Amino acid sequence: MMFLAGRDRYTQRTLLRAVHDRLTNHAGCEEVRYRPSRRRPRYVIADVDTVTFLGSSYAVDSARLELRFWYPAGVEHEYYRINWIEPARNLMLGFHQDAGHQNLGPCHIQLDFEDTPLARYEAAFLDAHPLSVLDERLQQLPSALETIQWVDEKPALPEWPG
């Protein structure tokens, strides 16, 4: 079932509850919560044990996933932001499907460092149920993180295969 008709807060809330449940059962996701609250969810946040989540050692022990799905009026697909955030390194890597950078198409991957965007590349538009999109993007995160190169203590995303 697609969530294309009747996009309202109830539908968004239902989707965010399903996202919450999915992350609660995902290896490495801890303390999964809503923001601003369970009654008015706009985001789902999960603290991440990086070794468990990624399945191998990683430069930092913990990270955070911040996910938002929403249904803007006049658009035939959902918007989302699936962000991997490393507070210790002030790093964010995210998949964004929104109207923010239309020159990159409907979806892009973005790398921010110290709250400044460093790189954006077009990412494949996934025409699927939002939970399938979530699963696909979570599977892509490890390889996306491996793509980051550190030069002079500054990250770079030299390319993204799409």
C-alpha positions as CSV (number, residue, x, y, z in Angstrom):
1,M,0.0,0.0,0.0
2,M,1.4,3.4,-0.9
3,F,0.8,6.4,1.2
4,L,-0.1,8.7,-1.7
5,A,-3.7,9.5,-1.1
6,G,-5.0,11.2,2.0
7,R,-1.6,12.5,3.1
8,D,-2.3,14.0,6.5
9,R,-0.7,14.1,10.0
10,Y,-2.3,10.7,10.9
11,T,-0.6,9.1,7.9
12,Q,2.7,10.7,8.7
13,R,2.3,9.7,12.3
14,T,1.6,6.2,11.3
15,L,4.6,6.0,9.1
16,L,6.9,7.5,11.8
17,R,5.6,4.9,14.2
18,A,6.5,2.2,11.7
19,V,10.0,3.8,11.3
20,H,10.4,3.9,15.1
21,D,9.5,0.2,15.3
22,R,11.9,-0.7,12.4
23,L,14.8,1.1,14.1
24,T,14.0,-0.3,17.5
25,N,14.6,-3.8,16.0
26,H,17.6,-2.8,13.9
27,A,21.0,-4.0,15.2
28,G,23.0,-1.2,16.8
29,C,20.1,1.2,17.2
30,E,19.6,2.2,20.8
31,E,17.3,4.7,22.6
32,V,14.9,5.2,19.6
33,R,12.7,8.1,20.3
34,Y,10.4,10.7,18.7
35,R,11.0,14.5,18.4
36,P,9.4,16.6,19.5
37,S,7.2,14.0,21.2
38,R,5.4,10.8,20.8
39,R,2.1,12.6,20.5
40,R,3.4,15.0,17.8
41,P,6.2,13.1,16.1
42,R,8.1,14.9,13.3
43,Y,11.4,13.0,13.5
44,V,12.6,9.6,14.7
45,I,16.0,9.7,16.4
46,A,18.1,6.7,17.3
47,D,21.5,6.6,19.1
48,V,23.7,4.1,17.2
49,D,26.5,1.8,18.4
50,T,28.5,2.1,15.2
51,V,30.3,-1.3,15.5
52,T,27.1,-3.2,15.9
53,F,25.2,-1.1,13.2
54,L,28.0,-1.2,10.6
55,G,29.3,-4.7,11.5
56,S,32.9,-3.7,11.7
57,S,35.2,-1.3,13.6
58,Y,34.6,2.4,12.8
59,A,36.4,5.7,13.7
60,V,33.8,6.7,16.3
61,D,32.0,4.5,18.8
62,S,28.6,6.2,18.6
63,A,26.5,8.2,16.1
64,R,22.9,9.2,15.7
65,L,20.3,8.6,13.1
66,E,17.7,11.3,12.5
67,L,14.9,10.4,10.1
68,R,12.0,12.5,8.9
69,F,9.4,11.6,6.3
70,W,6.7,14.0,5.2
71,Y,4.1,14.5,2.5
72,P,4.1,17.9,1.0
73,A,1.0,19.1,-0.9
74,G,1.1,18.8,-4.6
75,V,3.9,16.2,-4.7
76,E,3.4,12.6,-5.8
77,H,6.0,11.1,-3.5
78,E,7.1,11.4,0.1
79,Y,10.0,13.6,1.1
80,Y,12.5,12.4,3.6
81,R,15.8,13.1,5.3
82,I,17.8,10.1,6.6
83,N,20.8,11.6,8.3
84,W,23.8,9.8,9.9
85,I,25.3,12.3,12.5
86,E,28.6,12.0,14.3
87,P,28.6,14.6,17.0
88,A,32.2,13.8,18.0
89,R,33.5,14.8,14.5
90,N,30.7,17.3,13.7
91,L,29.9,15.2,10.6
92,M,26.6,14.6,8.9
93,L,26.0,12.3,5.9
94,G,22.4,12.2,4.7
95,F,20.1,11.0,2.0
96,H,17.6,13.8,1.2
97,Q,14.6,13.6,-1.0
98,D,13.0,17.1,-1.0
99,A,12.8,20.2,-3.2
100,G,16.1,21.6,-1.7
101,H,18.4,21.0,-4.6
102,Q,16.4,20.5,-7.8
103,N,19.5,20.7,-10.0
104,L,20.4,17.3,-8.5
105,G,17.1,15.7,-9.2
106,P,14.5,14.6,-6.6
107,C,17.1,12.9,-4.3
108,H,20.6,13.6,-3.3
109,I,23.3,12.5,-0.8
110,Q,24.9,15.3,1.2
111,L,28.0,15.6,3.4
112,D,28.2,18.3,6.0
113,F,31.2,19.1,8.3
114,E,31.1,21.6,11.1
115,D,27.6,22.5,9.9
116,T,28.8,23.4,6.4
117,P,27.8,21.4,3.3
118,L,30.9,20.1,1.6
119,A,29.4,17.8,-1.1
120,R,26.1,17.0,-2.7
121,Y,25.5,14.4,-5.4
122,E,22.5,13.1,-7.1
123,A,21.2,9.8,-5.6
124,A,18.8,7.4,-7.2
125,F,15.2,8.1,-6.7
126,L,13.6,5.1,-5.1
127,D,10.0,4.8,-6.2
128,A,8.9,2.4,-3.4
129,H,7.0,2.3,-0.2
130,P,8.7,4.6,2.4
131,L,9.7,1.6,4.6
132,S,11.4,0.0,1.6
133,V,13.2,3.2,0.9
134,L,14.3,3.3,4.6
135,D,15.6,-0.3,4.3
136,E,17.5,0.5,1.1
137,R,19.1,3.7,2.5
138,L,20.1,1.9,5.7
139,Q,21.8,-0.7,3.6
140,Q,23.6,2.0,1.6
141,L,24.9,3.8,4.6
142,P,27.9,1.6,5.3
143,S,29.3,2.0,1.7
144,A,28.5,5.7,1.7
145,L,30.5,6.1,5.0
146,E,33.4,4.1,3.5
147,T,33.4,6.5,0.5
148,I,34.3,9.5,2.8
149,Q,38.0,10.4,2.6
150,W,39.7,12.4,5.3
151,V,42.4,14.8,4.1
152,D,44.0,17.2,6.6
153,E,41.4,16.4,9.2
154,K,38.6,17.4,6.8
155,P,36.2,14.9,5.2
156,A,35.4,14.8,1.5
157,L,32.9,12.8,-0.5
158,P,34.8,12.6,-3.8
159,E,32.0,10.8,-5.7
160,W,28.8,9.0,-5.3
161,P,27.8,6.2,-7.7
162,G,24.1,7.2,-7.6
